[in-house]
Amino acid sequence: MLEWLSSKMAVMLASMLLLSAATACFLNGREFNVRQEIEMLSRAVADFVDDALRLHGATLLTVTYGGDGDLVLPNVVDGRQYQLTLRRDSVMIEQLGVRAIGYWSGELHLWTWSGGPLSQEVIDELDSTSPSLSLASGQPWRVAVKPVTVSGIDVLLAFASSSR
């Protein structure tokens, strides 16, 4: 009787170990898929901003979630919202400790331009006082490329802002 009980316990223990291993494998694969999707989103946003910075004229581009826009992003990844943080040279997308960063080649300004001429010193100061723009997924935003007079020379500058 003791042998029968110990064999049943051994089978039950082996079953639990097998179930634990299968669950761990599934969860690990799921985390890998979430990480991949967040990395793809950061690359898509970085490519979008890079393309906007290469434009040769004034334009206004919109980023939306599940609607019409120049770039349409998903509202959720794996059923959960994520956070976007735009910086002068990059975007960071983050969800529950999973983080991906995408870089672009130019500069994106995160302050509101008043419409007047600027100097490089003023631009640098405004950039330092507005180093990032944080957005929750689902919150639309836009990139505006505008001609600005900087130290007497007309140049195109790109600005990001929330659409709300």
Beta strands, then each sheet from edge to edge (+ up, - down):
strand 1: 59-65
strand 2: 71-73
strand 3: 83-87
strand 4: 90-95
strand 5: 98-103
strand 6: 108-109
strand 7: 132-136
strand 8: 141-150
strand 9: 153-162
sheet 1: 2+ 1+ 8- 9+ 6+
sheet 2: 5+ 4- 3+ 7-
end
